[in-house]
Amino acid sequence: TNLLPPWARNSNINCNVKPRDQSVPPAAGRRTLTLPKKAGMKATIIDQPALRLITAKSECFPEGNRAAMSSLESHLESLSGRRFYGLAYESADRMDYYAGLVPGDDIEERKFAELGFSIMEIDGGACARVKLLDWSSKIDQIGPTFSAMIGEHGIDPSRPQMEFYRSMSELHLLLPVPS
């Protein structure tokens, strides 16, 4: 089973994706975000621990995301109990996406490194988190949710925006925010 969201599986998507407007200043002192009632979601601030991930870079965001995730999955005996992430690094002119996997142990990490996969360390810190339940039916809310979180809390551009695939039905959107 592929954990990549359906929007990232669509190969007909234009690769020239423009990053979201990050010039919107954060609201001072707020630590909870209420999105439009239609969305029914609320962001909370968490202390995200540092991560060490085996990663595969997407050739082209978002159409290459599926291949990046599949390249990690193809080397695992089972996906059960594994922790997968999507990492998005935005710059002024593009979006770089990495599929990420928390290694089971040092031996597995070395195996993936020998196969040519990169190992990335992601600093921990404050993140705004929104949980999407039944996320595969809410794909159209991912981008607007990140945009709303950026507008409310700002963004720490030194860390990536993250998707944590908690399960096939629960996705956590994690936005790094200034401390």
C-alpha positions as CSV (number, residue, x, y, z in Angstrom):
1,T,0.0,0.0,0.0
2,N,1.4,3.4,-1.0
3,L,1.2,6.1,1.8
4,L,1.6,9.0,-0.7
5,P,-1.5,11.2,-0.9
6,P,-3.6,10.9,-4.0
7,W,-2.7,14.5,-5.1
8,A,0.9,13.5,-5.3
9,R,0.1,10.5,-7.4
10,N,-1.4,12.4,-10.2
11,S,1.1,12.4,-13.1
12,N,-0.8,15.1,-15.0
13,I,0.2,17.9,-12.6
14,N,2.4,20.7,-13.9
15,C,5.8,20.7,-12.3
16,N,6.1,24.5,-12.3
17,V,4.5,24.9,-8.8
18,K,4.8,28.3,-7.3
19,P,5.4,28.5,-3.6
20,R,2.8,30.0,-1.3
21,D,3.0,33.6,-0.3
22,Q,5.0,33.7,2.9
23,S,5.0,37.4,3.3
24,V,1.9,37.4,5.5
25,P,3.0,38.3,9.0
26,P,2.0,36.1,11.9
27,A,-0.5,37.3,14.4
28,A,1.3,38.2,17.6
29,G,0.8,35.9,20.7
30,R,-1.7,33.5,19.2
31,R,-1.0,29.8,19.7
32,T,-4.3,28.3,18.3
33,L,-5.6,28.6,14.8
34,T,-9.2,28.0,13.8
35,L,-9.7,27.4,10.1
36,P,-12.9,28.1,8.4
37,K,-15.9,26.1,9.8
38,K,-16.0,24.1,6.6
39,A,-12.6,22.7,7.4
40,G,-13.4,22.0,11.1
41,M,-9.7,21.9,12.0
42,K,-7.6,23.6,14.7
43,A,-3.8,24.0,14.9
44,T,-2.0,23.4,18.1
45,I,1.6,24.2,18.8
46,I,3.8,21.2,19.6
47,D,7.5,20.6,20.4
48,Q,8.5,18.4,17.4
49,P,11.5,16.3,18.3
50,A,14.5,16.3,16.0
51,L,14.3,13.6,13.2
52,R,16.9,11.5,11.5
53,L,15.4,10.2,8.2
54,I,16.3,8.1,5.2
55,T,15.2,10.2,2.3
56,A,14.5,10.1,-1.4
57,K,14.1,13.4,-3.3
58,S,11.2,13.9,-5.6
59,E,12.4,14.6,-9.2
60,C,9.6,17.2,-9.6
61,F,7.0,18.4,-7.0
62,P,4.4,17.1,-6.9
63,E,4.4,14.7,-9.8
64,G,7.6,12.9,-8.7
65,N,6.5,12.5,-5.0
66,R,5.0,9.1,-5.6
67,A,8.2,7.7,-7.1
68,A,10.2,9.1,-4.2
69,M,8.0,7.4,-1.6
70,S,7.8,4.2,-3.6
71,S,11.6,4.0,-3.8
72,L,11.7,3.9,0.0
73,E,8.8,1.5,0.4
74,S,10.2,-1.0,-2.2
75,H,13.1,-1.8,0.2
76,L,10.9,-2.7,3.2
77,E,9.4,-6.1,4.0
78,S,6.4,-4.4,5.5
79,L,5.0,-0.9,6.0
80,S,3.3,-1.8,9.2
81,G,4.6,0.2,12.1
82,R,6.9,2.3,10.0
83,R,7.0,6.1,10.3
84,F,6.9,8.0,7.0
85,Y,7.2,11.8,6.4
86,G,7.0,14.2,3.5
87,L,9.3,17.1,3.7
88,A,8.7,20.3,1.7
89,Y,11.4,23.0,1.4
90,E,10.1,26.2,-0.3
91,S,12.2,28.8,-1.9
92,A,11.3,31.9,-3.9
93,D,11.1,29.9,-7.2
94,R,10.4,26.2,-6.4
95,M,9.4,23.5,-4.0
96,D,11.7,20.6,-3.2
97,Y,10.0,17.5,-1.7
98,Y,11.6,14.5,0.0
99,A,10.0,11.3,1.1
100,G,11.3,10.3,4.5
101,L,11.5,7.2,6.6
102,V,12.5,6.8,10.2
103,P,15.1,4.0,10.1
104,G,14.3,0.9,12.2
105,D,17.9,0.7,13.4
106,D,21.5,1.6,12.5
107,I,21.8,-1.5,10.3
108,E,18.8,-0.5,8.2
109,E,20.1,3.1,7.9
110,R,23.5,1.8,6.6
111,K,21.7,-0.5,4.1
112,F,19.7,2.4,2.7
113,A,22.8,4.6,2.6
114,E,24.7,1.9,0.7
115,L,21.8,1.8,-1.8
116,G,22.3,5.5,-2.4
117,F,19.6,7.1,-0.2
118,S,20.5,10.3,1.7
119,I,20.3,10.6,5.4
120,M,18.8,13.9,6.6
121,E,18.7,15.3,10.1
122,I,15.8,17.7,10.8
123,D,16.1,20.0,13.7
124,G,13.4,19.8,16.3
125,G,11.4,22.8,17.6
126,A,8.0,24.4,17.7
127,C,5.5,23.4,15.0
128,A,1.9,24.2,14.4
129,R,0.1,20.9,13.9
130,V,-3.2,20.1,12.2
131,K,-4.5,16.5,12.2
132,L,-6.4,15.5,9.2
133,L,-8.6,12.4,9.7
134,D,-9.7,10.6,6.6
135,W,-7.1,12.8,4.9
136,S,-7.4,11.1,1.5
137,S,-10.8,12.7,1.1
138,K,-9.4,16.1,2.2
139,I,-6.4,16.5,-0.2
140,D,-7.8,19.8,-1.4
141,Q,-7.4,21.2,2.2
142,I,-3.7,20.5,2.6
143,G,-2.3,23.5,0.7
144,P,-4.9,26.0,2.2
145,T,-4.3,24.6,5.7
146,F,-0.5,25.2,5.4
147,S,-1.3,28.7,4.1
148,A,-3.6,29.4,6.9
149,M,-1.1,28.2,9.5
150,I,1.6,30.4,7.9
151,G,-0.7,33.4,8.0
152,E,-1.4,32.8,11.7
153,H,1.9,31.6,13.0
154,G,4.6,32.6,10.5
155,I,7.2,30.1,9.4
156,D,10.7,29.1,10.4
157,P,12.3,28.8,6.9
158,S,15.3,26.9,8.3
159,R,13.1,23.8,8.7
160,P,10.8,22.0,6.2
161,Q,7.0,21.9,6.2
162,M,6.2,18.3,7.0
163,E,3.5,15.7,6.5
164,F,3.6,12.9,9.1
165,Y,1.7,9.8,7.8
166,R,0.5,8.5,11.2
167,S,-1.8,6.0,9.5
168,M,-3.7,5.4,6.3
169,S,-6.5,7.5,7.8
170,E,-4.6,10.1,9.8
171,L,-2.1,12.7,8.5
172,H,-0.4,15.4,10.6
173,L,0.5,18.6,8.9
174,L,3.5,20.1,10.7
175,L,4.5,23.7,10.1
176,P,7.8,24.9,11.7
177,V,7.1,28.2,13.5
178,P,9.5,30.8,14.9
179,S,10.3,30.2,18.6
